Amino acid sequence: MNDYGFAWVRQLIHERAGIVVDESKRYFVISRLERIATSAGFGSPDQMLVHMRSHPDARIEARIVEAMTTNETRFFRDMAPFEAMRFRLIPELMKRHKSDQTLSIWCAACSFGQEPYSLAILLREHFPELSAWKLQIIASDISREVLARAREGRYSQIEVNRGLSATHLVRYFEKQGSVYRVRDFMRALVDFREINLNGPWPALPECDIIMMRNVLIYFDVATKQRLLEKVARQMFPGGYLFLGSSETVYGVTDKFDLVQADRAVCYQVATRGAGR
């Protein structure tokens, strides 16, 4: 791919998704674009990009943006946040919402669905009383293709081996040939939605917990700041934000205070006047 084509792709990705693609990702970009170019009938990524500059195609542009998002995930990835929710945060939130009996959780950038299904398993397994509550688990991603697979809830043997116990498999999955599918009653707990975090957000409930892990690492500082300020406005007072282990709000925004929840680190909207 020539420099002009690479620059065009970088600009497209930044404008549409807020993701910063640096020079070190050139090989990654080329490998993803090769598949798109082939399926669209072009001989090479360069040929496709030359055509796109003079004949814009929204469908191909959307496929390019989706192809640049990383979808590496697994069930119960990094157990610390899930343990914090089980032993401290969910019991605390249930006391707080005892009168209205509502609980809203948003998994932003949910990829193939392992994170929201892990949450559904956690809540079903340890908080059966929530079955009588108005419980919302919203799971979003920018990629329609990824969301379609997440809604299906079908996983290979290798994927279910990463984080799930034999008990989880028996209770919450059914074997269908060579794959395991999340049982209907569990899939019904998760509301999958297409949301571009860098664009306008649809109507969402005030969230008690937002899981936005390993997302900020792809954005520049200005995009991180804008995103975190939107997150702060979306949270229920006293709610919790989980970021990835290598991510932080410090140096980006003063809208949040750090909370040490057992072995996990999370954030709450600041109450000193800088938050809501």
N, C-alpha and C positions, 0 to 999 in steps of 0.2 A: 504494500500500500504506500502510495507516495505521501509526502508531507501535507499536501493540500487536502487530500482525502481524509487523512487522519485528523487534521485540524477541524474539518467539517463535522466529522463524527463526534469529536470531543465537544464542540459547540452545541450540537444537537442534544447530546446526553445531558449537558449542563443546563440548557434551557428547559428541557422537558422534565428532567428528574432531579436536577440540582446536584447530580453526581459529578465529582471531579475525576477525570481520567488522565493520569499523567503519562509521560513518555514511557515509563517502565511497563505499562500495560499494553503497548502496541501489539505484541504477539498475541495476547489474550483477545484484543479487539479483532485482529485479523482472523483468528480461529473461529470466533463467533460469527463474523460476517461471511465467512466462506460458506457456511451452511445456509445462511439466508440467501446469498447470491445464487447458489446452486438451485435451491428450491424455487426461486423467482425466475429462473431461466437465464441467468447471466453467467458469463464465462469466468468472472473473477470479481472480488470485492471492488476493485478499482473501476471496472466496467459498470458495475451497479451504481457506484457513487457518482460517476460522470453522468449517467442517465438521470439520477435523482436530482442533481443540481439544476437540470434544465426541465425535468418532468417530475415535480414533487409527487410523491405517492404516500398518503397518510398511513396506509396499511403497512407499507414497508418501514416507514419511519417508526411506527409503533413497535414493530418486530425488532428493530435495531435497539430501541430503548429497553425493551424487555430482555433482550439477549445480554445486555451489559450488567444486569442485576445478578448478584451472586446468590445462589439458592442452597447453600450448604447448611444443613440443619439436622437435628436428630431428636428423638423423644427425650424429654427431661434433660435437655442440654444444660449443663452446669446445674447441679442439684441444689446449690445454695439458695437461689431465689424460690424454688418450689418448697424447700424446707421452711424458709422464712414465712411463706404464705400459709403453709399448713399449721405451724406451731404458734405463730404470732399474728400475722396480718389479717388472715381471714376471720379468726375468732374475734379480733378487735373490730373489724368492719361489721361483723354480724351483730355485735352489741350496739354499734353506732346506728345501724339500720334496723334495729329491732322493731320499731314502730311501723316503718313503711315497707319493710321486707323486700328491698330491692338491692341488687348488686350488679355492677357493670364493670366488665373487664375488656380491654381492647388490646389485641395482639397486632401491632403495626408491623408491616413487612413480615407476614406470617409464612412466606415461602410455601412449601408443599403441605403445610398443615400440622406438622408434628408438635409445634409449640401449643397451639390452641387445643388440640386433642389431648395433650399432656395435662393441660389445665382442667379440661373436662373430666379426665380420669381422676385427678387429684380431688376435685370437688365432689364427684360421685362417690369416691371411695371413703373419704373422711368427713364429709359434711352432707349426709343424706337429707338432713332437714331442709336444705336449700331447694329440694324438689318442690316445696310448697311456696317458694319465693319467686319473685320476678327476676330471674337470673339472665343476664345477657353476656355472652362471650362473643365479641365481634372480632373477626380476623380479617385483615386487609393486606392487599399486595397490589403492586402496580401492574403485574403481569396477568392477563386473562388466562393464558395457557397454564400458568402455575396454579391459579385459583381453581380452574376446572379440575385439575388433578386433586387439589386439596379437598374440594367438595366430594369427589368420588371416594376419598379415604382409602385408597388401595395402596398397599405397601409390600415390597418384596421381603423375602426372608432376611436378607442382609439389613434392610431398613428397620424391621421390627426387632432384630437382635440388638440394635443400638439404642439401649435405654429402657426397654420394656422387659418386665419379668414374665415368667410363664403364667402367673396368675392374671396379669393384665391381658395377656393374649387370649386366655380362655374366657374371661369375663366380658371383654370389650371389643373383641375381634372375631370374625368368622373366616374360616379357611375357604378360599375359592380357587381351586386349582393350585397354582404355584404362588398365589398371592394371599395376603390377609387384608380383609376389608373391615373398617370400623363399623360396628353394629349400628343399625338405623337409629336407635334411641340415643346413641352418643353423637352421631352426626347431626341430629336435630338440635343439639345444644349449642352448636356453633353457627354463627351468621357470617358467611364469607362475603366480603364486599371489595370491589375494585376501587382503590383509593391511591392517588398519587400524592405522597406526603408533601411534595414540593408545589402542588397545585391547590386549588380550592378544595376544601373538605366538605362532604355532604353533611346533613344533619346527623349528629351523633349525641348520645346521652352524655351527661357528666359522668366521667369515669372514676371509679374507685381505685383501679389499678390499670396502668398502661405499661405494656411490655414493648419497649422499642430498643431491642438489644442488637448490637452490631449493625447499626444503621448510620449513626452520626459519623463513623469513620470514613464514609464515602463523600461527605459534604465539606465545602469550604466553611470558614468561620461565619461569614454573613448568613449562609443558608442554615447552619446549625442554630444560630441565634434566633432567626425568624421562626424556625421549626419549634424550638423549645418554648418560645413565647406563646405560640399557638397551643402547644401541649398544656402549658400552665392554665390557659383559659378554658381548656377542655376538661380539666380535672375537678372532681368533687372536692370541696374543702376537706383536707386531711387525707386525701388519696395518695397513692404511691406510684412513682415512676421507676421502672427498672431499665437501666442501660446495660451495654456490654461491659465485660470486665476491664476492657482497655479504654472505656469511654468515660467522660466526665463533663459536668456542666461548668466547672471552674474555668475562668478565663473566657467564658462564652456568655453567660447570663447570670444575673443575681436573683432570678425568679424562684430558685429552689434552695432548700437546705438539705444537707446530707443526713441520712438516717442509717444507723448501723442496726440491722435486723438480724440478730444471730450472726451467721457467717456471711450474710449477704449485705451488700451496700445498695441502698435505694435513695430516692429523693422525694421530698414533699414540697409543695408550693410554700414559699417563704411567707411567714405571718408578720413580718416586720414592716409591712407597707409597700414592699417591692413586688409582692405577688398579685393576688386577685384584686 
